[in-house]
């Protein structure tokens, strides 16, 4: 898979080289490190999750020298403390690169590996220390230039090139997205089934994350959001500490990461398993907006059109609910709806939960293409102290989110395994509560 990614990128490089750095380890506190997570761009091209690595691709070099990896030597003493390391000797066979070098030789060897290229692609500005390594390597090619050899004369930003490649998912990536979406859906269903008034938000979080961890998800795609009552109106609520009461709604925005691919699901449901009339009225508006927006996830529609369709249905619903008054078109033009819907309807998803790739080109929203994956997540959030909202609607926060793959046949809802109709939710919630 990763060799295929490199092969597909080669024509985009032309006669330029690429230098890509692994993510550094990060200190959590004192001498304790955070759980290591490889840089997504580096992993996309290598499938390797050790720190202190640099990948170099130079299509102008002879066969057998085009893909080079710098990594740590295997240190038996360090293995005792930190676990197994791949090491230079095993890297070529294990990772399918052409040649491997000790990371300690990077400064000496990198200039030679760049000879023959007309330019160098690098993630400029991400880490100053990496920029310095590349800059020194370019200066180091001057000797080869004096000998009449081609050397890089330009330093280019890597991300536009690489992120365009990552935006369109390969068949192998699509299978990973399907797998992580299925696992994430199972966790949400588990949480719904075990729902009971009186539990705490963090206990609901634990139900999902237990299932994900037990089934291979080594980390969450992002910190889980479990907001009940008025907490559902806080878009990025984090504490997850409130006791969930009979009559509350709970908004759960959570996803796991599997094999470096992310999921992102939001569902909102009644803690006691039965929507009130007011909760149901708002919920049905959000669900209608989401379904209408998903229908736009087809080749030829623009990314912005997905949001625009959701807004149209939401504003019509807000007028019907008494949240807004006036002409629907004028309310959209003046953005009056942002009082209750203040975010966009979706984002790309893939290796990162907010995945890479541009949304616009030359000021125009880009058209959706087969292989793109995005979230669709409209919502309505009515603050409990909003004196302008009908009293019976105050404190209701609802969001519904799915991950959608654009295909030639139409939208494929990757996270369809989580129920979202009112009847299906009410049948599931609390069905396995202790």
C-alpha positions as CSV (number, residue, x, y, z in Angstrom):
1,X,0.0,0.0,0.0
2,X,2.7,2.5,1.0
3,X,5.0,1.5,-1.9
4,X,2.0,2.1,-4.2
5,X,1.5,5.5,-2.7
6,X,5.1,6.4,-3.4
7,X,4.9,5.0,-6.9
8,X,1.8,7.1,-7.6
9,X,3.5,10.2,-6.3
10,X,6.6,9.8,-8.5
11,X,5.1,11.3,-11.7
12,X,3.9,14.3,-9.7
13,X,7.5,15.0,-8.6
14,X,8.8,15.1,-12.1
15,X,12.5,15.8,-11.8
16,X,12.2,17.1,-8.2
17,X,13.2,15.3,-5.0
18,X,11.1,15.0,-1.8
19,X,12.3,15.1,1.8
20,X,9.7,14.1,4.4
21,X,10.4,14.0,8.2
22,X,8.8,11.7,10.8
23,X,7.1,13.3,13.7
24,X,9.3,14.0,16.8
25,X,8.5,12.5,20.1
26,X,6.8,14.9,22.5
27,X,7.3,15.2,26.3
28,X,4.2,14.9,28.3
29,X,5.7,15.8,31.6
30,X,9.2,15.5,33.1
31,X,10.8,12.4,31.4
32,X,7.4,10.9,30.3
33,X,6.5,11.0,26.6
34,X,3.1,11.3,25.0
35,X,1.9,8.2,23.2
36,X,3.7,8.4,19.8
37,X,1.7,9.1,16.7
38,X,3.5,9.2,13.4
39,X,3.1,12.2,11.1
40,X,0.3,11.3,8.6
41,X,2.2,12.4,5.5
42,X,5.3,10.3,6.5
43,X,3.1,7.3,7.4
44,X,1.2,7.6,4.1
45,X,4.5,7.2,2.2
46,X,6.2,4.6,4.5
47,X,3.8,2.8,6.8
48,X,6.5,3.2,9.5
49,X,5.8,4.6,12.9
50,X,9.2,5.1,14.6
51,X,10.5,8.6,15.3
52,X,13.8,10.1,14.1
53,X,13.3,9.1,10.5
54,X,13.6,11.0,7.2
55,X,12.3,9.8,3.8
56,X,14.0,10.9,0.6
57,X,12.6,10.3,-2.9
58,X,14.6,11.3,-5.9
59,X,13.2,10.0,-9.2
60,X,16.2,11.2,-11.1
61,X,18.6,8.8,-9.4
62,X,19.3,5.3,-10.8
63,X,17.0,2.4,-10.1
64,X,17.6,1.0,-6.7
65,X,18.6,4.4,-5.3
66,X,15.4,6.4,-5.7
67,X,13.7,5.8,-2.3
68,X,16.0,6.3,0.7
69,X,15.1,6.1,4.4
70,X,17.1,7.4,7.3
71,X,16.3,5.7,10.6
72,X,17.7,4.8,14.0
73,X,20.2,1.9,14.3
74,X,18.8,-0.9,16.4
75,X,20.2,-0.4,19.9
76,X,19.9,-3.6,22.1
77,X,20.2,-1.5,25.3
78,X,17.4,0.8,24.2
79,X,15.3,-2.2,23.1
80,X,15.3,-3.4,26.8
81,X,13.7,-0.1,27.9
82,X,11.5,0.9,24.9
83,X,10.8,-2.2,23.0
84,X,11.8,-3.5,19.6
85,X,13.2,-1.2,16.9
86,X,13.4,-2.0,13.2
87,X,17.0,-0.9,12.6
88,X,18.9,-0.1,9.4
89,X,19.7,-3.6,8.4
90,X,16.1,-4.7,8.1
91,X,14.5,-1.6,6.7
92,X,14.9,-2.3,3.0
93,X,13.2,-5.7,3.2
94,X,10.6,-4.7,5.8
95,X,9.5,-1.3,4.2
96,X,10.2,-1.9,0.5
97,X,12.6,1.1,0.2
98,X,15.6,1.1,-2.0
99,X,18.2,1.9,0.6
100,X,18.5,2.7,4.3
101,X,21.0,4.8,6.3
102,X,21.5,5.6,9.9
103,X,19.9,8.8,10.9
104,X,23.2,10.0,12.4
105,X,24.6,10.2,8.8
106,X,21.7,12.5,7.5
107,X,23.8,15.7,7.3
108,X,26.6,14.0,5.5
109,X,24.5,11.8,3.1
110,X,21.5,13.9,2.3
111,X,23.3,16.3,-0.1
112,X,24.4,13.4,-2.3
113,X,20.9,12.0,-2.4
114,X,19.6,15.3,-3.8
115,X,22.0,15.5,-6.7
116,X,20.3,15.2,-10.0
117,X,17.0,16.8,-8.9
118,X,16.0,20.2,-10.2
119,X,14.1,21.2,-7.0
120,X,13.3,19.8,-3.5
121,X,9.8,19.4,-2.1
122,X,9.7,19.8,1.7
123,X,7.1,20.8,4.4
124,X,8.4,24.3,4.8
125,X,7.7,26.0,8.1
126,X,6.4,23.0,10.1
127,X,9.5,22.6,12.2
128,X,12.4,25.1,12.0
129,X,14.9,22.3,12.8
130,X,13.8,20.3,9.7
131,X,14.0,23.4,7.5
132,X,17.6,23.9,8.7
133,X,18.5,20.3,7.7
134,X,17.1,20.7,4.2
135,X,18.7,24.2,3.8
136,X,22.1,22.8,4.8
137,X,21.7,19.9,2.4
138,X,21.0,22.3,-0.5
139,X,24.1,24.2,0.3
140,X,26.0,21.0,0.5
141,X,25.2,20.2,-3.2
142,X,27.3,23.1,-4.4
143,X,30.3,20.9,-4.9
144,X,28.4,18.7,-7.2
145,X,27.2,21.7,-9.1
146,X,30.8,22.9,-9.7
147,X,31.5,19.5,-11.1
148,X,28.7,20.1,-13.7
149,X,26.0,17.9,-12.1
150,X,22.4,18.9,-11.8
151,X,21.5,20.1,-8.3
152,X,18.3,21.5,-6.8
153,X,17.8,25.2,-7.6
154,X,14.4,25.6,-5.9
155,X,12.8,24.7,-2.6
156,X,9.1,24.0,-2.9
157,X,6.2,23.4,-0.5
158,X,5.4,19.7,-0.2
159,X,1.9,19.9,1.2
160,X,0.0,21.0,-1.9
161,X,1.5,18.2,-3.9
162,X,1.2,15.4,-1.4
163,X,-2.2,16.5,0.0
164,X,-3.8,16.5,-3.4
165,X,-2.7,12.8,-3.6
166,X,-4.1,12.0,-0.2
167,X,-7.4,13.7,-0.9
168,X,-8.5,11.0,-3.4
169,X,-8.6,7.8,-1.5
170,X,-7.1,4.6,-3.1
171,X,-9.1,1.3,-3.0
172,X,-6.8,0.2,-0.1
173,X,-7.6,3.4,1.8
174,X,-11.3,3.0,1.2
175,X,-11.2,-0.4,2.7
176,X,-9.5,1.0,5.8
177,X,-12.1,3.7,6.0
178,X,-14.9,1.2,5.8
179,X,-13.3,-0.9,8.6
180,X,-12.8,2.0,11.0
181,X,-16.3,3.3,10.3
182,X,-17.8,-0.1,11.1
183,X,-15.9,-0.3,14.3
184,X,-16.8,3.2,15.3
185,X,-20.4,2.5,14.6
186,X,-20.4,-0.6,16.8
187,X,-19.1,1.5,19.7
188,X,-21.9,4.1,19.3
189,X,-24.5,1.3,19.2
190,X,-23.0,-0.2,22.3
191,X,-23.2,3.1,24.2
192,X,-26.8,3.6,23.1
193,X,-27.9,0.1,24.2
194,X,-26.3,0.6,27.6
195,X,-27.7,4.0,28.2
196,X,-29.5,4.6,31.5
197,X,-30.5,7.8,33.4
198,X,-28.2,8.5,36.3
199,X,-25.0,7.5,34.5
200,X,-22.2,10.0,34.0
201,X,-21.0,11.3,30.6
202,X,-17.6,9.7,31.1
203,X,-19.2,6.3,31.7
204,X,-20.9,6.5,28.3
205,X,-17.6,7.5,26.8
206,X,-16.0,4.5,28.4
207,X,-18.5,2.1,26.8
208,X,-17.5,3.2,23.3
209,X,-13.8,3.4,23.9
210,X,-13.6,0.0,25.6
211,X,-15.2,-1.6,22.5
212,X,-12.8,0.2,20.2
213,X,-9.7,-0.6,22.2
214,X,-10.6,-4.2,22.5
215,X,-11.1,-4.5,18.8
216,X,-7.9,-3.0,17.6
217,X,-8.2,0.8,17.8
218,X,-5.1,1.9,19.6
219,X,-6.2,5.5,19.9
220,X,-9.2,7.8,19.5
221,X,-9.4,9.9,16.3
222,X,-9.9,12.9,18.6
223,X,-11.0,13.5,22.3
224,X,-14.6,12.1,22.7
225,X,-17.4,14.6,23.2
226,X,-20.2,13.5,25.4
227,X,-22.5,16.4,26.3
228,X,-25.8,16.0,28.1
229,X,-28.4,18.7,28.8
230,X,-27.1,22.2,28.1
231,X,-23.6,20.7,27.5
232,X,-24.9,19.6,24.1
233,X,-24.9,23.3,23.1
234,X,-21.2,23.5,23.6
235,X,-19.6,22.5,20.2
236,X,-16.3,21.2,21.6
237,X,-17.4,20.2,25.1
238,X,-14.6,18.3,26.8
239,X,-15.1,17.6,30.5
240,X,-17.6,14.7,30.1
241,X,-18.2,14.9,33.8
242,X,-22.0,15.6,34.2
243,X,-24.5,13.1,35.5
244,X,-27.1,12.4,32.7
245,X,-30.6,12.9,34.0
246,X,-34.0,11.6,32.9
247,X,-35.4,13.9,30.3
248,X,-32.0,15.1,29.0
249,X,-30.7,14.7,25.5
250,X,-27.1,13.6,25.2
251,X,-24.9,14.5,22.2
252,X,-22.1,12.1,21.5
253,X,-19.4,13.1,19.0
254,X,-16.7,10.4,19.0
255,X,-14.6,8.3,16.7
256,X,-11.7,5.9,16.8
257,X,-8.6,5.5,14.7
258,X,-7.7,2.2,13.2
259,X,-4.5,1.5,11.2
260,X,-4.0,5.3,11.0
261,X,-7.4,6.0,9.5
262,X,-10.1,8.0,11.4
263,X,-13.8,7.9,11.9
264,X,-16.1,10.8,13.1
265,X,-19.7,10.1,14.2
266,X,-22.2,12.2,16.1
267,X,-25.5,11.1,17.4
268,X,-27.9,12.8,19.7
269,X,-30.5,10.9,21.7
270,X,-32.7,11.0,24.8
271,X,-31.1,9.6,27.9
272,X,-34.4,7.9,28.9
273,X,-35.0,6.5,25.4
274,X,-38.0,8.7,24.6
275,X,-37.9,12.1,22.8
276,X,-40.1,14.8,24.1
277,X,-42.3,16.6,21.6
278,X,-39.9,19.6,21.6
279,X,-36.8,17.4,21.3
280,X,-38.3,15.4,18.5
281,X,-39.3,18.5,16.5
282,X,-35.8,19.9,16.5
283,X,-34.3,16.5,15.9
284,X,-36.4,15.9,12.8
285,X,-35.3,19.2,11.3
286,X,-31.6,18.3,11.8
287,X,-32.1,14.8,10.4
288,X,-33.9,16.2,7.3
289,X,-31.0,18.6,6.7
290,X,-28.5,15.9,7.0
291,X,-30.2,13.5,4.6
292,X,-30.7,16.3,2.1
293,X,-27.0,17.3,2.4
294,X,-25.8,13.7,2.0
295,X,-27.7,13.5,-1.3
296,X,-25.4,16.2,-2.6
297,X,-22.3,14.0,-1.9
298,X,-22.1,13.0,-5.6
299,X,-19.6,13.7,-8.4
300,X,-20.2,17.1,-9.9
301,X,-21.7,18.8,-6.9
302,X,-19.4,21.3,-5.2
303,X,-18.2,20.9,-1.6
304,X,-20.0,24.1,-0.7
305,X,-23.3,22.9,-2.1
306,X,-23.4,20.2,0.6
307,X,-23.4,23.0,3.2
308,X,-25.7,25.2,1.3
309,X,-28.3,22.4,1.0
310,X,-28.1,21.7,4.8
311,X,-28.5,25.4,5.6
312,X,-31.6,25.7,3.3
313,X,-33.4,22.9,5.1
314,X,-32.2,24.0,8.6
315,X,-33.5,27.6,8.0
316,X,-36.8,26.4,6.8
317,X,-37.0,24.2,9.9
318,X,-36.0,27.1,12.2
319,X,-38.8,29.2,10.8
320,X,-41.2,26.3,11.4
321,X,-40.0,25.9,15.0
322,X,-40.3,29.6,15.7
323,X,-36.6,30.2,16.2
324,X,-36.5,32.6,13.2
325,X,-39.0,34.7,11.5
326,X,-39.0,36.2,8.0
327,X,-38.2,35.1,4.4
328,X,-36.0,32.0,4.2
329,X,-33.8,33.4,1.5
330,X,-33.2,36.7,3.3
331,X,-32.4,34.8,6.6
332,X,-29.8,32.8,4.7
333,X,-28.3,35.9,3.0
334,X,-28.0,37.8,6.3
335,X,-26.7,34.6,8.0
336,X,-29.3,35.0,10.8
337,X,-29.3,31.2,11.2
338,X,-25.8,31.4,12.7
339,X,-27.4,32.1,16.0
340,X,-28.4,28.4,16.1
341,X,-26.0,26.9,13.5
342,X,-22.6,28.4,13.6
343,X,-20.3,25.8,11.9
344,X,-19.8,24.3,8.5
345,X,-21.6,21.1,7.5
346,X,-18.5,19.0,7.0
347,X,-14.8,18.4,6.4
348,X,-12.6,15.9,4.6
349,X,-11.8,12.7,6.5
350,X,-9.1,10.1,6.1
351,X,-5.8,9.6,8.0
352,X,-6.6,12.7,10.0
353,X,-10.1,13.4,11.3
354,X,-9.9,16.8,9.7
355,X,-8.1,15.5,6.7
356,X,-5.9,17.3,4.1
357,X,-6.9,18.8,0.8
358,X,-8.2,22.2,-0.3
359,X,-11.8,23.1,-0.3
360,X,-11.6,25.8,-2.9
361,X,-9.5,26.6,-5.9
362,X,-9.1,30.1,-7.2
363,X,-12.0,31.2,-5.0
364,X,-14.4,28.5,-6.3
365,X,-15.6,25.6,-4.3
366,X,-14.1,22.4,-5.7
367,X,-16.2,19.7,-7.3
368,X,-16.6,16.4,-5.5
369,X,-14.9,13.5,-7.1
370,X,-15.1,9.7,-6.6
371,X,-12.7,8.7,-3.8
372,X,-13.2,11.8,-1.7
373,X,-14.5,11.2,1.8
374,X,-16.2,13.8,4.0
375,X,-18.3,14.3,7.0
376,X,-21.9,15.6,6.9
377,X,-22.8,17.1,10.3
378,X,-25.6,19.7,10.5
379,X,-26.9,20.8,13.9
380,X,-29.1,23.2,15.9
381,X,-27.9,24.6,19.2
382,X,-30.4,26.6,21.3
383,X,-28.6,28.1,24.4
384,X,-30.5,27.7,27.6
385,X,-30.3,31.4,28.3
386,X,-31.5,32.5,24.8
387,X,-34.4,34.8,25.6
388,X,-35.4,35.1,21.9
389,X,-36.0,31.4,21.5
390,X,-39.3,29.7,22.4
391,X,-39.0,28.7,26.0
392,X,-39.8,25.0,25.4
393,X,-36.8,24.8,23.0
394,X,-34.2,26.4,25.2
395,X,-31.2,24.1,26.1
396,X,-31.7,21.7,23.2
397,X,-28.5,20.9,21.3
398,X,-28.6,18.4,18.4
399,X,-26.0,17.3,15.8
400,X,-26.1,14.3,13.5
401,X,-22.9,13.3,11.7
402,X,-21.9,10.6,9.3
403,X,-18.8,9.9,7.2
404,X,-19.6,9.7,3.5
405,X,-17.6,8.4,0.6
406,X,-18.2,9.9,-2.9
407,X,-18.6,7.2,-5.5
408,X,-19.7,7.1,-9.1
409,X,-22.9,5.4,-8.0
410,X,-23.7,8.1,-5.4
411,X,-23.0,8.7,-1.7
412,X,-21.9,5.7,0.4
413,X,-22.6,6.4,4.1
414,X,-19.7,4.6,5.8
415,X,-21.1,5.0,9.2
416,X,-24.7,3.9,8.4
417,X,-24.4,1.2,11.1
418,X,-25.5,3.7,13.7
419,X,-29.3,4.3,13.8
420,X,-30.5,7.8,13.5
421,X,-34.3,7.8,12.9
422,X,-36.4,8.6,15.9
423,X,-38.1,5.2,16.0
424,X,-34.8,3.2,15.6
425,X,-33.1,5.2,18.3
426,X,-36.0,4.8,20.8
427,X,-36.0,1.0,20.1
428,X,-32.2,0.8,20.8
429,X,-31.6,3.2,23.7
430,X,-31.3,1.3,27.0
431,X,-32.2,-2.0,25.5
432,X,-29.2,-3.6,27.2
433,X,-29.0,-1.4,30.3
434,X,-28.1,-3.1,33.5
